[in-house]
Amino acid sequence: MRDISRLFRPRSIAVIGGGAWCDSVVRRCREMGFDGPIWPVHPTKDEVGGQPTVPRLEDLPAPPDACFIGVNRQATVAAARILSGMGAGGAVCFASGFSEARQELTDGADLQDALLEAAGEMPILGPNCYGFINYLDGALLWPDQHGGERVETGIAIVTQSSNIALNLTMQTRGLPIAYVVTVGNQAQVGLAGIGEALLSDPRVTALGLHIEGIGDLRAFEALAATARGLGKRIVALKSGASEQARAAAVSHTASLTGSDAGGRAFLARLGIGQVASLTGMLEALKLLHVAGPLRSNRIASLSCSGGEASLMADSAVGRGVEFPPLSEAQKTGLRAALGPKVALANPLDYHTYIWGDEAAQTVAFTAMMDPSLALGCLVLDFPRPDKCSYDDWLATCRAVKAAGDASGVPMALVSTLPETLPEAICKQMVAQGVAPLCGLTDALTAIEIAGQELPQPAAPVFLPQPVTRPVLRTEAEAKAALAKHGLRVPATGRARTAKDAASIAARIGFPVVLKGEGIAHKTESGAVKIGLTHPDAVAEAAREMAAPSYLVEEMITGTLAELLIGVVLDPAHGYVLTLAAGGVWTELMNDSISLLLPVEGPEIEMALDQLGCAPLLKGYRGAPPVDLQAVVKAVLAVQDYVMTRGARVEEIEINPLICTADTAIAVDALIRGEED
């Protein structure tokens, strides 16, 4: 990976061009206190942004560490060539009209190739991007307004959207931002590589990513490894659904997997926390900045309102957040602090008996903070400063800080509404080591993310390969192919006539299942008959189906659960493995989990335990548990088929996998891929 440290932490800056955006870059750097030389370059103007210009790049007194290229796209290529030749540290390419405009401009992609050739080994950001802001050193290669300020430490944000980056600088949540970087076309340096470089700055505490699409999978794996080694966390908001991930449309798996399951599974595999909103990302980054990764998801919550305590508890339902019961030591300390009238619980409504009494609040809050907790939360909404006084609220803040100091438990203020935690209070709390979390929903998202345990380092994902001429195998062919890799299938025979079907059934042994081949959606079409116990019944059923051919199979008894095992090629992320409740109601159940190949046995077991049907697998209402190791073996057999074929598979599905107390058998299967 190119060394991009000079670009992002420059000691000298050159600005090429004379438009308003170049003027802005110069002024923003000076306003933010950048103390190195800034050299505007323009052939005719005497000054840009209040700074005297030089007419040509060749006239610069030294190679610049960072350069903002704010000229048209053809001139951008020429400037990049000169900068590279003179040993510049890197450049932001602001102009558009490159590969992002290939539909509108016939030369867009070619011009981007020319830019890469011109840059050579010199790092470039973009093209078609705003650039970056370094609030640590006051270096803003940024052609617009912004809402940030200088910081000594903070989080970094990298996004594929310049406008979203601009919006994020305007946050009023007290979040210290060290870097904001936009990546544009990622022609040379990608989002993951930039993230890795920023995390390596010791002043950066956590990394936020806004991702529209994941490009280089290996680069993201390297980013995650760097973050793990540094003890820093990454939070991502992934948007942008890829239609490519819907390539397989003939199975239940395709509808379960959806368009972005591969990306989400990939990020989860790497231990990157995922959020559903920009505000959730900001609050998670704030908590990580103040408290770092939490040691668990066990928290305590206090409020002087029963309604707020209930809201806190209700809002945490379905999240990875735990409110452990109070210990005897907690109860003793709280009873002494609050008296006999307060019902003791977690979350706790401590009532208003001690409201405004800083000393009493400190004692109560400290008593609530058991050493086993990962975080203590005080629910507190401030009144409007333009209409009300909040002196008592400030006393409560001091009590929260004192309780954290006394107990050693990290502390957070949590407002139920985002707007009821003023920016000035947020900044004050951050400075004191208390995390101010704005809005209950985003606060719980932040706690869940910060309290997640990182997964064990996984093997590199199995990279996707294009499938050139996929064919759909028959059910019998699919089962036979998978059986060679260890998948257990029923005893089966193929028949052309009703008479042959009856004979095969007698040989297999009753009861049997009869299936009509060459009929789509067999169950809905009446092309499946189960529980046939006599040759005459088999022959009659075959005549009613009037299928081109038939499968006669042993009927599996002792069913405790039905599962689906599916693998779909996602060209952007690899092979997506889906585990789900199986059978004819698969989509209706909406009970699935997605992973990426390769997987190992413990990972499969953990995924199965997260399914809604997990109680059936463990033994429900007196029923015996399924043979879990047989299920794991079936999943690994499917994986082995994919990986030993050199990624020439587009789709596999087992549905259902019949799970019994002593085995797991695939009674239906499909494969789509290249022929052997």
C-alpha positions in Angstrom: 0.0 0.0 0.0 1.2 3.5 -0.8 2.5 5.7 2.0 -0.2 8.4 2.2 1.0 9.9 5.5 2.5 13.0 3.8 -0.8 13.7 2.0 -3.0 13.5 5.1 -0.5 15.0 7.6 1.2 17.7 5.4 3.7 20.3 6.4 3.3 22.1 3.1 0.3 22.5 0.8 0.0 23.6 -2.8 -3.3 24.7 -4.3 -3.6 24.6 -8.1 -6.3 26.7 -9.7 -8.0 30.0 -9.2 -11.7 29.2 -8.7 -13.8 29.8 -5.6 -13.0 26.2 -4.4 -9.3 26.9 -4.5 -9.8 30.2 -2.6 -11.7 28.3 0.0 -9.0 25.7 0.5 -6.4 28.4 1.2 -8.7 30.3 3.6 -9.9 27.2 5.5 -6.3 26.2 6.2 -5.4 29.6 7.5 -8.6 29.9 9.6 -7.8 26.5 11.2 -4.3 27.5 12.1 -2.2 25.5 9.6 1.3 26.7 10.3 3.1 25.4 7.2 3.6 27.1 3.9 0.6 27.3 1.5 1.5 27.8 -2.1 -1.3 28.8 -4.5 -0.4 28.1 -8.2 -2.0 30.1 -11.0 -0.5 31.5 -14.2 -2.2 34.9 -14.2 -3.7 35.7 -10.7 -1.5 37.5 -8.2 -3.2 35.9 -5.2 -5.6 33.2 -4.3 -7.3 33.1 -0.9 -5.2 36.1 0.2 -2.0 34.3 -0.5 0.5 35.3 -3.2 0.7 32.8 -6.1 3.4 31.2 -8.2 2.7 30.9 -11.9 3.8 27.3 -12.4 4.2 24.1 -10.4 7.9 24.1 -11.4 8.3 27.4 -9.6 7.4 26.0 -6.2 10.2 26.3 -3.7 10.0 22.6 -2.7 7.8 19.6 -3.5 4.6 20.0 -1.6 3.4 17.3 0.8 -0.2 17.7 -0.2 -1.7 19.4 -3.3 -5.3 20.3 -4.1 -5.8 20.1 -7.8 -8.8 22.4 -8.6 -8.6 22.6 -12.4 -10.5 20.9 -15.2 -10.1 17.2 -15.8 -7.5 17.4 -18.6 -5.4 19.9 -16.7 -5.7 17.6 -13.7 -3.9 14.8 -15.5 -1.1 17.2 -16.6 -0.7 18.6 -13.0 -0.6 15.1 -11.5 2.2 14.2 -13.9 4.3 17.2 -12.9 3.7 16.7 -9.2 4.6 13.0 -9.4 7.8 13.9 -11.2 8.8 16.4 -8.6 8.2 14.1 -5.7 5.1 15.5 -4.2 3.5 13.7 -1.3 0.0 13.3 -2.8 -2.9 15.1 -4.4 -6.6 15.6 -4.1 -8.2 15.5 -7.6 -11.3 17.6 -7.3 -12.5 17.5 -10.9 -15.3 15.2 -12.2 -15.7 13.7 -15.6 -13.7 10.5 -15.1 -14.9 6.9 -14.8 -18.0 8.0 -12.8 -19.3 9.7 -16.0 -18.5 6.8 -18.4 -22.2 6.7 -19.4 -22.2 10.4 -20.3 -18.6 10.9 -21.5 -17.0 8.4 -23.9 -13.5 9.3 -22.7 -14.2 9.3 -18.9 -12.8 5.9 -18.2 -9.8 6.4 -20.5 -9.0 9.8 -18.8 -9.0 8.1 -15.4 -6.5 5.5 -16.7 -4.4 8.5 -17.9 -4.6 10.1 -14.5 -3.4 6.9 -12.8 -0.5 6.6 -15.3 0.4 10.3 -14.7 0.3 9.9 -10.9 2.6 6.9 -10.9 3.6 6.2 -7.3 2.3 9.4 -6.0 -0.9 8.9 -4.0 -4.0 10.6 -5.3 -7.4 11.0 -3.6 -10.4 10.8 -6.0 -10.9 12.0 -8.7 -14.4 13.5 -8.3 -14.1 14.2 -4.5 -14.0 17.0 -2.1 -10.8 15.9 -0.4 -10.2 15.8 3.3 -10.1 17.7 6.6 -7.4 17.1 9.2 -8.7 18.8 12.3 -5.6 17.6 14.3 -3.1 19.7 12.3 -5.4 22.3 10.7 -4.9 20.9 7.1 -8.1 21.3 5.1 -7.8 20.3 1.4 -11.5 21.1 1.4 -13.3 23.4 -1.1 -16.3 24.3 1.0 -17.6 25.3 4.4 -17.3 22.9 7.3 -18.6 22.9 10.9 -15.6 21.4 12.8 -12.8 22.7 15.0 -9.3 21.8 16.0 -8.9 18.8 18.3 -6.0 17.0 19.9 -7.5 13.6 19.5 -10.7 12.3 17.9 -12.4 9.8 15.6 -11.9 9.6 11.8 -14.7 9.3 9.2 -14.2 8.1 5.6 -17.1 8.3 3.2 -17.8 7.8 -0.5 -20.1 10.8 -0.5 -18.7 14.3 -0.3 -22.1 15.8 0.7 -22.5 13.4 3.5 -19.0 14.2 4.7 -19.9 17.9 4.6 -23.1 17.2 6.7 -21.2 15.2 9.2 -18.9 18.1 10.0 -22.0 20.1 11.0 -22.9 17.7 13.9 -23.5 19.4 17.3 -23.2 16.3 19.4 -19.8 17.1 21.0 -18.1 14.4 19.0 -14.4 15.3 18.5 -13.6 14.6 14.8 -9.9 14.2 13.8 -10.3 13.5 10.1 -13.1 13.6 7.5 -12.1 12.0 4.2 -14.0 11.6 1.0 -12.8 9.0 -1.5 -14.6 9.9 -4.8 -13.9 7.3 -7.5 -11.2 5.5 -5.5 -9.2 5.3 -8.7 -6.0 4.5 -6.8 -6.4 4.7 -3.0 -9.5 2.9 -1.7 -11.7 3.4 1.4 -10.0 0.6 3.3 -6.5 1.7 2.6 -7.4 5.3 3.8 -9.0 3.9 6.9 -5.9 1.8 7.7 -3.7 4.9 7.4 -5.9 7.0 9.6 -6.2 4.4 12.3 -2.4 4.2 12.4 -2.4 7.8 13.6 -2.1 7.5 17.4 -4.4 10.5 17.9 -7.3 8.7 16.2 -9.4 6.7 18.6 -12.0 5.0 16.3 -13.0 4.9 12.6 -16.3 5.4 11.0 -17.0 4.3 7.5 -19.9 5.2 5.2 -19.8 2.5 2.5 -21.8 2.5 -0.7 -19.9 -0.6 -2.0 -17.1 -2.8 -0.8 -14.4 -3.1 -3.5 -11.1 -4.8 -2.5 -12.0 -7.5 0.0 -8.4 -8.2 0.9 -7.9 -4.5 1.7 -10.8 -4.6 4.1 -9.4 -7.7 5.7 -6.1 -5.9 6.2 -7.9 -2.9 7.6 -9.7 -5.1 10.2 -6.5 -6.7 11.1 -4.8 -3.4 11.7 -7.7 -2.2 13.8 -7.6 -5.4 15.9 -3.9 -5.0 16.4 -4.2 -1.4 17.5 -7.2 -2.2 19.9 -9.4 0.3 18.0 -12.9 -0.3 16.6 -14.5 0.4 13.3 -18.2 1.4 12.9 -19.8 1.2 9.4 -23.0 2.3 7.8 -23.4 0.3 4.6 -25.8 1.5 2.0 -26.1 0.7 -1.7 -27.8 -2.6 -2.6 -26.1 -4.6 -5.3 -28.4 -6.1 -8.0 -25.6 -8.6 -8.7 -26.3 -10.3 -5.4 -29.7 -11.3 -6.8 -28.0 -13.3 -9.6 -29.6 -16.6 -8.3 -33.3 -16.3 -8.6 -34.5 -19.9 -8.7 -34.3 -20.7 -5.0 -35.6 -19.7 -1.6 -32.0 -18.8 -0.7 -32.0 -15.9 -3.2 -35.0 -14.3 -1.6 -33.6 -14.8 1.9 -30.1 -13.5 1.0 -31.4 -10.2 -0.4 -29.2 -7.7 -2.1 -26.7 -6.7 0.6 -26.5 -9.7 2.9 -23.1 -10.5 1.5 -21.7 -7.1 2.5 -23.2 -7.3 5.9 -21.9 -10.8 6.5 -18.4 -9.7 5.3 -18.3 -6.8 7.8 -19.6 -8.9 10.6 -16.9 -11.5 9.8 -14.3 -8.8 10.2 -15.7 -7.5 13.5 -16.8 -4.2 12.1 -19.8 -2.8 14.0 -22.8 -2.1 11.7 -25.4 0.7 12.2 -28.5 1.7 10.3 -28.1 5.5 10.5 -25.6 8.2 10.4 -26.7 9.4 13.9 -26.2 5.8 15.2 -22.7 5.8 13.7 -21.8 9.2 15.4 -23.0 8.1 18.8 -21.2 4.8 18.6 -18.0 6.6 17.6 -18.5 9.0 20.5 -18.8 6.2 23.0 -15.8 4.5 21.6 -13.8 7.7 21.7 -14.6 8.4 25.4 -14.8 4.9 26.9 -13.1 2.7 24.2 -14.5 -0.8 23.5 -16.6 -1.9 26.4 -15.6 -5.1 28.2 -19.2 -6.5 27.9 -22.7 -5.5 27.1 -23.7 -5.5 30.8 -25.0 -2.0 31.8 -26.9 -0.2 34.6 -29.3 2.6 34.0 -30.6 5.2 36.4 -33.4 7.8 36.0 -35.5 9.9 38.3 -38.6 8.9 36.3 -40.4 5.6 36.2 -41.4 6.3 32.6 -37.8 6.8 31.5 -36.7 3.7 33.3 -39.4 1.7 31.5 -38.5 3.3 28.2 -34.9 2.4 28.6 -35.8 -1.2 29.3 -38.3 -1.5 26.5 -36.0 0.2 24.0 -33.3 -2.4 24.7 -35.5 -5.4 23.8 -34.0 -7.3 20.9 -30.7 -5.6 21.2 -27.4 -7.0 22.5 -27.6 -5.0 25.7 -28.1 -6.6 29.2 -29.4 -5.1 32.4 -28.1 -7.6 35.0 -30.2 -7.9 38.3 -28.9 -5.9 41.2 -26.5 -7.7 43.6 -27.0 -7.7 47.3 -24.2 -5.1 47.6 -25.9 -2.8 45.2 -29.2 -3.2 47.0 -27.6 -2.4 50.4 -25.9 0.7 49.1 -29.0 2.0 47.2 -31.3 1.3 50.2 -29.1 3.4 52.4 -28.9 6.2 49.8 -32.6 6.2 48.7 -34.6 5.0 51.7 -37.4 2.4 51.8 -39.8 3.9 49.3 -37.9 3.3 46.1 -38.3 -0.1 44.4 -34.8 -1.3 43.5 -34.3 -2.6 40.0 -32.1 -2.2 36.9 -33.0 0.1 35.1 -33.6 2.1 38.3 -36.1 4.8 38.9 -34.4 6.6 41.8 -37.4 9.0 42.1 -36.9 12.7 42.8 -36.1 12.4 46.6 -32.5 13.3 45.9 -32.9 15.5 42.9 -30.7 18.6 43.2 -28.7 17.1 46.1 -25.3 16.5 44.4 -23.8 14.6 47.4 -26.8 12.3 47.8 -26.8 11.6 44.0 -23.2 10.8 44.1 -23.7 8.2 46.8 -26.7 6.6 45.0 -25.1 6.6 41.6 -21.9 5.1 43.0 -23.8 2.4 44.8 -25.4 1.4 41.5 -22.0 0.9 39.8 -21.1 -2.7 40.4 -17.5 -3.5 39.3 -18.8 -6.1 36.8 -20.6 -3.5 34.8 -19.3 -2.3 31.4 -21.1 1.0 31.5 -23.3 3.1 33.8 -26.0 5.2 32.2 -27.8 8.2 33.7 -30.9 9.2 31.7 -31.0 13.0 31.7 -32.8 15.4 29.3 -31.8 19.1 29.7 -34.4 21.9 29.6 -34.2 24.5 26.9 -31.5 27.0 27.8 -33.3 29.9 26.2 -36.3 29.5 28.4 -35.2 27.6 31.5 -32.4 27.2 34.0 -30.5 23.9 34.4 -28.3 24.3 37.5 -29.7 21.2 39.1 -28.9 19.3 35.9 -25.3 20.4 36.1 -25.2 19.1 39.7 -26.4 15.7 38.4 -23.6 15.8 35.8 -21.0 16.3 38.5 -22.5 13.4 40.5 -22.2 11.1 37.4 -18.6 12.1 36.9 -17.9 11.5 40.7 -19.6 8.1 40.6 -17.5 7.0 37.6 -14.3 8.1 39.4 -15.2 6.4 42.6 -16.3 3.1 41.0 -14.1 2.8 38.0 -17.1 2.1 35.8 -17.3 4.1 32.6 -20.2 6.5 32.6 -22.6 7.9 30.1 -25.3 10.6 30.0 -28.2 9.4 27.9 -30.9 11.8 26.6 -34.2 10.4 25.5 -34.4 13.1 22.7 -31.4 14.1 20.6 -32.1 17.8 21.0 -32.2 17.7 24.8 -28.5 17.3 25.3 -26.9 20.7 24.4 -23.6 20.7 22.5 -21.9 22.7 25.3 -22.8 20.0 27.8 -21.7 17.3 25.4 -18.2 18.9 25.0 -17.9 19.4 28.7 -18.8 15.7 29.4 -16.4 14.4 26.7 -13.6 16.5 28.2 -14.4 14.9 31.6 -14.5 11.3 30.3 -18.2 10.9 30.4 -19.9 9.9 27.2 -22.9 12.1 26.3 -25.2 10.0 24.1 -27.9 12.0 22.2 -31.2 10.2 21.8 -32.2 6.9 23.4 -32.3 4.8 20.2 -28.9 5.9 19.0 -27.5 5.6 22.5 -28.5 1.9 22.7 -27.1 1.4 19.3 -23.8 2.8 20.5 -23.7 0.7 23.6 -24.5 -2.4 21.6 -21.7 -1.7 19.1 -19.1 -0.8 21.8 -20.1 -3.9 23.9 -19.8 -6.4 21.1 -17.2 -9.1 21.4 -14.9 -9.3 18.4 -15.2 -12.5 16.5 -12.1 -14.7 16.3 -9.9 -13.9 13.3 -11.3 -15.8 10.4 -9.7 -17.2 7.3 -9.7 -14.9 4.2 -13.0 -15.1 2.4 -13.2 -17.4 -0.6 -13.0 -14.9 -3.5 -15.8 -15.0 -6.1 -15.1 -16.0 -9.6 -17.4 -15.5 -12.6 -19.5 -18.4 -13.8 -19.5 -18.4 -17.5 -22.1 -21.0 -18.6 -24.2 -22.0 -15.6 -26.6 -24.9 -15.9 -29.3 -26.1 -13.5 -28.8 -29.7 -12.3 -31.7 -32.1 -11.8 -32.5 -32.9 -8.2 -31.0 -36.4 -8.6 -27.8 -35.0 -10.1 -27.5 -32.4 -7.4 -27.9 -35.0 -4.6 -25.5 -37.4 -6.2 -22.8 -34.6 -6.6 -23.2 -33.4 -3.0 -23.2 -37.0 -1.6 -19.7 -37.4 -2.9 -18.6 -34.6 -0.6 -20.2 -36.1 2.5 -23.8 -35.0 2.4 -26.3 -37.7 3.5 -29.2 -38.1 1.1 -32.1 -40.6 1.1 -32.0 -43.9 -0.8 -33.3 -42.9 -4.2 -34.3 -44.4 -7.6 -35.4 -42.8 -10.9 -38.3 -44.2 -12.8 -39.7 -43.5 -16.3 -43.1 -45.2 -15.8 -45.6 -45.8 -13.0 -44.8 -49.5 -13.0 -41.0 -48.8 -12.6 -41.8 -46.4 -9.8 -43.7 -49.1 -7.9 -40.9 -51.6 -8.4 -38.3 -49.2 -7.1 -40.4 -48.4 -4.1 -40.6 -52.0 -3.2 -36.9 -52.4 -3.4 -36.2 -49.3 -1.2 -38.8 -50.2 1.4 -41.9 -48.4 2.6 -42.9 -45.8 3.4 -41.6 -43.8 0.4 -41.9 -40.4 -1.2 -42.7 -39.9 -4.9 -41.7 -36.8 -6.8 -42.4 -35.8 -10.4 -39.3 -34.6 -12.2 -39.3 -31.7 -14.6 -42.1 -29.9 -12.7 -41.3 -26.6 -11.1 -42.6 -25.9 -7.5 -43.4 -29.5 -6.9 -45.3 -29.0 -3.7 -47.6 -26.4 -5.1 -48.2 -28.4 -8.3 -49.1 -31.6 -6.4 -45.9 -33.3 -7.7 -44.9 -34.6 -4.3 -46.6 -37.5 -2.5 -45.4 -38.6 0.9 -46.1 -41.6 3.1 -46.9 -44.0 0.3 -47.0 -47.5 1.8 -47.8 -49.9 -1.1 -46.6 -50.4 -4.7 -50.2 -49.8 -6.0 -50.3 -46.5 -4.2 -47.0 -45.5 -5.8 -48.2 -46.5 -9.3 -51.5 -44.6 -8.8 -49.7 -41.5 -7.6 -47.3 -41.6 -10.6 -50.2 -41.8 -13.0 -51.9 -38.8 -11.5 -48.7 -36.7 -11.7 -48.1 -37.7 -15.3 -44.5 -36.4 -15.1 -41.8 -37.1 -17.6 -40.0 -39.1 -15.0 -40.1 -39.8 -11.2 -37.9 -39.9 -8.1 -38.7 -42.6 -5.6 -37.1 -42.0 -2.2 -37.1 -43.5 1.3 -39.3 -41.4 3.6 -37.4 -40.0 6.5 -39.2 -40.4 9.8 -38.5 -38.9 13.2 -38.3 -35.3 12.0 -37.6 -32.8 14.7 -36.8 -29.8 12.6 -36.3 -28.7 9.0 -33.5 -26.4 7.9 -32.3 -24.7 4.7 -28.7 -24.7 3.7 -28.0 -22.3 0.8 -25.0 -20.9 -1.0 -25.3 -18.0 -3.4 -22.4 -16.4 -5.4 -22.3 -12.7 -4.6 -19.8 -11.2 -7.1 -19.0 -8.3 -4.7 -18.3 -10.3 -1.5 -17.8 -14.0 -2.1 -20.0 -17.0 -1.4 -22.9 -16.2 0.9 -23.9 -19.2 3.1 -27.5 -18.9 4.3 -28.8 -21.0 7.2 -32.6 -20.8 7.7 -35.7 -22.5 8.9 -36.5 -24.8 6.1 -39.5 -26.3 4.3 -42.3 -24.8 2.3 -42.7 -21.8 4.6 -39.1 -20.6 4.4 -39.8 -17.1 3.1 -42.8 -16.7 5.4 -40.8 -17.7 8.5 -38.1 -15.0 7.7 -35.7 -16.8 10.0 -32.2 -16.9 8.5 -28.6 -15.9 9.0 -25.9 -15.3 6.5 -22.2 -16.0 6.7 -19.4 -16.0 4.1 -17.3 -19.1 3.1 -15.2 -20.5 4.4 -16.7 -21.3 7.8 -15.8 -23.7 10.5 -17.8 -26.0 12.8 -18.0 -23.6 15.8 -19.0 -20.7 13.6 -21.9 -22.8 12.2 -23.0 -23.9 15.6 -23.1 -20.2 16.8 -25.1 -19.2 13.7 -27.6 -22.0 14.2 -28.1 -20.9 17.8 -29.1 -17.4 16.6 -32.0 -18.7 14.5 -35.5 -18.3 15.8 -36.0 -22.1 15.4 -33.0 -22.8 17.6 -35.3 -24.1 20.4 -36.4 -26.9 18.0 -32.8 -27.9 17.4 -32.1 -28.1 21.2 -35.2 -30.1 22.0 -38.5 -28.3 22.5 -41.3 -29.2 25.0 -39.8 -32.6 25.8 -38.7 -33.5 22.3 -35.1 -34.7 22.0 -32.5 -32.4 20.4 -31.4 -32.9 16.9 -28.0 -34.3 16.0 -26.2 -30.9 15.8 -23.0 -32.4 14.6 -24.8 -34.0 11.7 -26.2 -30.6 10.7 -22.7 -29.1 10.9 -21.4 -32.0 8.8 -24.0 -31.3 6.1 -23.1 -27.6 6.0 -19.4 -28.4 5.6 -20.2 -30.9 2.9 -21.9 -28.2 0.8 -18.9 -25.9 1.5 -16.5 -28.6 0.4 -18.4 -29.0 -2.9 -18.1 -25.2 -3.6 -14.5 -24.9 -2.7 -13.1 -28.0 -4.3 -14.8 -27.0 -7.6 -12.7 -23.8 -7.8 -15.6 -21.4 -7.5 -17.5 -22.6 -10.5 -20.8 -22.6 -8.6 -23.5 -20.0 -8.8 -26.0 -21.4 -6.4 -26.7 -24.4 -4.2 -29.7 -25.1 -2.0 -30.7 -27.9 0.4 -34.3 -27.5 1.4 -35.3 -29.1 3.5 -32.5 -30.7 5.5 -34.5 -33.1 7.7 -33.0 -33.1 11.2 -33.6 -36.0 13.5 -32.1 -37.2 16.8 -29.4 -39.1 15.1 -28.9 -37.7 11.6 -29.4 -34.9 9.1 -30.6 -35.8 5.6 -31.0 -33.6 2.5 -34.3 -34.6 0.9 -34.3 -31.9 -1.8 -31.4 -30.1 -3.5 -30.5 -27.9 -6.4 -27.2 -26.8 -8.0 -26.6 -24.2 -10.6 -23.2 -23.8 -11.9 -20.7 -24.9 -14.6 -20.8 -28.5 -15.6 -18.0 -30.8 -14.5 
